[in-house]
Amino acid sequence: MGVQVQAADKLTVFLKSCAYGTLGGAAVGLATLAFSENPGGKINNVSRGASLGLYAGIGYGLFQIYGNPKKMDDEASVSQSAIWITPLLSSQKIQGAQLNWAQITF
């Protein structure tokens, strides 16, 4: 692979992780509206979730590019990873979010 192709692959991985993180975070923020008494007043939960998801996606994308000990083009092993965000709720308020990450390598 050429240098330009590798750079494009890395950028693609990074941008996809940012997009998936943002969408996932916005979905979690949207889901928290179902648990609030005044969903119209808590609509900023969606943007807060999207923001936290974007940060998680940035972190995961940087890990995939720079921190992952396996190379991206290593096809000898199969790897699966899952990332999910869980809102931390207490008495109908969002206290924060918990980022969960599981990686299984075979």
C-alpha positions as protocol buffer text, in pm:
chain_id: "A"
residue {
  index: 1
  type: MET
  ca { x: 0 y: 0 z: 0 }
}
residue {
  index: 2
  type: GLY
  ca { x: 114 y: 347 z: -72 }
}
residue {
  index: 3
  type: VAL
  ca { x: 151 y: 617 z: 188 }
}
residue {
  index: 4
  type: GLN
  ca { x: -149 y: 808 z: 55 }
}
residue {
  index: 5
  type: VAL
  ca { x: -374 y: 501 z: 68 }
}
residue {
  index: 6
  type: GLN
  ca { x: -270 y: 426 z: 428 }
}
residue {
  index: 7
  type: ALA
  ca { x: -337 y: 786 z: 530 }
}
residue {
  index: 8
  type: ALA
  ca { x: -680 y: 772 z: 364 }
}
residue {
  index: 9
  type: ASP
  ca { x: -760 y: 446 z: 545 }
}
residue {
  index: 10
  type: LYS
  ca { x: -661 y: 597 z: 879 }
}
residue {
  index: 11
  type: LEU
  ca { x: -870 y: 908 z: 812 }
}
residue {
  index: 12
  type: THR
  ca { x: -1167 y: 690 z: 717 }
}
residue {
  index: 13
  type: VAL
  ca { x: -1138 y: 491 z: 1041 }
}
residue {
  index: 14
  type: PHE
  ca { x: -1113 y: 812 z: 1245 }
}
residue {
  index: 15
  type: LEU
  ca { x: -1408 y: 985 z: 1077 }
}
residue {
  index: 16
  type: LYS
  ca { x: -1629 y: 676 z: 1103 }
}
residue {
  index: 17
  type: SER
  ca { x: -1555 y: 640 z: 1473 }
}
residue {
  index: 18
  type: CYS
  ca { x: -1640 y: 1008 z: 1527 }
}
residue {
  index: 19
  type: ALA
  ca { x: -1965 y: 977 z: 1331 }
}
residue {
  index: 20
  type: TYR
  ca { x: -2075 y: 655 z: 1504 }
}
residue {
  index: 21
  type: GLY
  ca { x: -1988 y: 801 z: 1844 }
}
residue {
  index: 22
  type: THR
  ca { x: -2188 y: 1116 z: 1775 }
}
residue {
  index: 23
  type: LEU
  ca { x: -2490 y: 921 z: 1650 }
}
residue {
  index: 24
  type: GLY
  ca { x: -2475 y: 679 z: 1940 }
}
residue {
  index: 25
  type: GLY
  ca { x: -2444 y: 957 z: 2194 }
}
residue {
  index: 26
  type: ALA
  ca { x: -2735 y: 1147 z: 2041 }
}
residue {
  index: 27
  type: ALA
  ca { x: -2944 y: 828 z: 2052 }
}
residue {
  index: 28
  type: VAL
  ca { x: -2864 y: 780 z: 2420 }
}
residue {
  index: 29
  type: GLY
  ca { x: -2952 y: 1145 z: 2488 }
}
residue {
  index: 30
  type: LEU
  ca { x: -3279 y: 1100 z: 2302 }
}
residue {
  index: 31
  type: ALA
  ca { x: -3356 y: 785 z: 2499 }
}
residue {
  index: 32
  type: THR
  ca { x: -3311 y: 972 z: 2828 }
}
residue {
  index: 33
  type: LEU
  ca { x: -3602 y: 1198 z: 2735 }
}
residue {
  index: 34
  type: ALA
  ca { x: -3837 y: 904 z: 2786 }
}
residue {
  index: 35
  type: PHE
  ca { x: -3739 y: 894 z: 3154 }
}
residue {
  index: 36
  type: SER
  ca { x: -3788 y: 1264 z: 3229 }
}
residue {
  index: 37
  type: GLU
  ca { x: -4111 y: 1430 z: 3337 }
}
residue {
  index: 38
  type: ASN
  ca { x: -4057 y: 1735 z: 3118 }
}
residue {
  index: 39
  type: PRO
  ca { x: -3897 y: 1614 z: 2793 }
}
residue {
  index: 40
  type: GLY
  ca { x: -3940 y: 1953 z: 2625 }
}
residue {
  index: 41
  type: GLY
  ca { x: -3728 y: 2117 z: 2891 }
}
residue {
  index: 42
  type: LYS
  ca { x: -3457 y: 1852 z: 2869 }
}
residue {
  index: 43
  type: ILE
  ca { x: -3405 y: 1855 z: 2491 }
}
residue {
  index: 44
  type: ASN
  ca { x: -3044 y: 1958 z: 2546 }
}
residue {
  index: 45
  type: ASN
  ca { x: -2981 y: 1598 z: 2657 }
}
residue {
  index: 46
  type: VAL
  ca { x: -2963 y: 1506 z: 2288 }
}
residue {
  index: 47
  type: SER
  ca { x: -2689 y: 1758 z: 2216 }
}
residue {
  index: 48
  type: ARG
  ca { x: -2507 y: 1670 z: 2538 }
}
residue {
  index: 49
  type: GLY
  ca { x: -2515 y: 1301 z: 2443 }
}
residue {
  index: 50
  type: ALA
  ca { x: -2395 y: 1379 z: 2091 }
}
residue {
  index: 51
  type: SER
  ca { x: -2108 y: 1582 z: 2234 }
}
residue {
  index: 52
  type: LEU
  ca { x: -2003 y: 1307 z: 2474 }
}
residue {
  index: 53
  type: GLY
  ca { x: -2035 y: 1052 z: 2195 }
}
residue {
  index: 54
  type: LEU
  ca { x: -1815 y: 1264 z: 1971 }
}
residue {
  index: 55
  type: TYR
  ca { x: -1547 y: 1275 z: 2240 }
}
residue {
  index: 56
  type: ALA
  ca { x: -1570 y: 899 z: 2282 }
}
residue {
  index: 57
  type: GLY
  ca { x: -1546 y: 855 z: 1905 }
}
residue {
  index: 58
  type: ILE
  ca { x: -1241 y: 1079 z: 1887 }
}
residue {
  index: 59
  type: GLY
  ca { x: -1073 y: 878 z: 2162 }
}
residue {
  index: 60
  type: TYR
  ca { x: -1158 y: 546 z: 2001 }
}
residue {
  index: 61
  type: GLY
  ca { x: -1047 y: 667 z: 1657 }
}
residue {
  index: 62
  type: LEU
  ca { x: -712 y: 785 z: 1792 }
}
residue {
  index: 63
  type: PHE
  ca { x: -669 y: 454 z: 1972 }
}
residue {
  index: 64
  type: GLN
  ca { x: -741 y: 260 z: 1653 }
}
residue {
  index: 65
  type: ILE
  ca { x: -488 y: 464 z: 1458 }
}
residue {
  index: 66
  type: TYR
  ca { x: -207 y: 516 z: 1709 }
}
residue {
  index: 67
  type: GLY
  ca { x: -265 y: 300 z: 2016 }
}
residue {
  index: 68
  type: ASN
  ca { x: -369 y: -32 z: 1872 }
}
residue {
  index: 69
  type: PRO
  ca { x: -70 y: -268 z: 1881 }
}
residue {
  index: 70
  type: LYS
  ca { x: -205 y: -461 z: 1585 }
}
residue {
  index: 71
  type: LYS
  ca { x: -166 y: -303 z: 1244 }
}
residue {
  index: 72
  type: MET
  ca { x: -478 y: -213 z: 1050 }
}
residue {
  index: 73
  type: ASP
  ca { x: -382 y: -431 z: 754 }
}
residue {
  index: 74
  type: ASP
  ca { x: -316 y: -740 z: 968 }
}
residue {
  index: 75
  type: GLU
  ca { x: -569 y: -988 z: 832 }
}
residue {
  index: 76
  type: ALA
  ca { x: -429 y: -1294 z: 1010 }
}
residue {
  index: 77
  type: SER
  ca { x: -650 y: -1234 z: 1311 }
}
residue {
  index: 78
  type: VAL
  ca { x: -1014 y: -1142 z: 1344 }
}
residue {
  index: 79
  type: SER
  ca { x: -1105 y: -878 z: 1597 }
}
residue {
  index: 80
  type: GLN
  ca { x: -1441 y: -753 z: 1717 }
}
residue {
  index: 81
  type: SER
  ca { x: -1495 y: -452 z: 1934 }
}
residue {
  index: 82
  type: ALA
  ca { x: -1804 y: -298 z: 2085 }
}
residue {
  index: 83
  type: ILE
  ca { x: -1851 y: 45 z: 2232 }
}
residue {
  index: 84
  type: TRP
  ca { x: -2162 y: 163 z: 2408 }
}
residue {
  index: 85
  type: ILE
  ca { x: -2254 y: 457 z: 2625 }
}
residue {
  index: 86
  type: THR
  ca { x: -2475 y: 418 z: 2930 }
}
residue {
  index: 87
  type: PRO
  ca { x: -2637 y: 723 z: 3088 }
}
residue {
  index: 88
  type: LEU
  ca { x: -2596 y: 758 z: 3463 }
}
residue {
  index: 89
  type: LEU
  ca { x: -2935 y: 859 z: 3601 }
}
residue {
  index: 90
  type: SER
  ca { x: -3038 y: 950 z: 3954 }
}
residue {
  index: 91
  type: SER
  ca { x: -3377 y: 1084 z: 4059 }
}
residue {
  index: 92
  type: GLN
  ca { x: -3476 y: 1184 z: 3706 }
}
residue {
  index: 93
  type: LYS
  ca { x: -3154 y: 1376 z: 3638 }
}
residue {
  index: 94
  type: ILE
  ca { x: -2865 y: 1285 z: 3416 }
}
residue {
  index: 95
  type: GLN
  ca { x: -2551 y: 1275 z: 3626 }
}
residue {
  index: 96
  type: GLY
  ca { x: -2323 y: 1178 z: 3339 }
}
residue {
  index: 97
  type: ALA
  ca { x: -2241 y: 899 z: 3100 }
}
residue {
  index: 98
  type: GLN
  ca { x: -2038 y: 583 z: 3124 }
}
residue {
  index: 99
  type: LEU
  ca { x: -1833 y: 470 z: 2825 }
}
residue {
  index: 100
  type: ASN
  ca { x: -1803 y: 94 z: 2794 }
}
residue {
  index: 101
  type: TRP
  ca { x: -1561 y: -77 z: 2561 }
}
residue {
  index: 102
  type: ALA
  ca { x: -1515 y: -448 z: 2503 }
}
residue {
  index: 103
  type: GLN
  ca { x: -1269 y: -595 z: 2259 }
}
residue {
  index: 104
  type: ILE
  ca { x: -1245 y: -961 z: 2177 }
}
residue {
  index: 105
  type: THR
  ca { x: -961 y: -1095 z: 1966 }
}
residue {
  index: 106
  type: PHE
  ca { x: -948 y: -1444 z: 1823 }
}
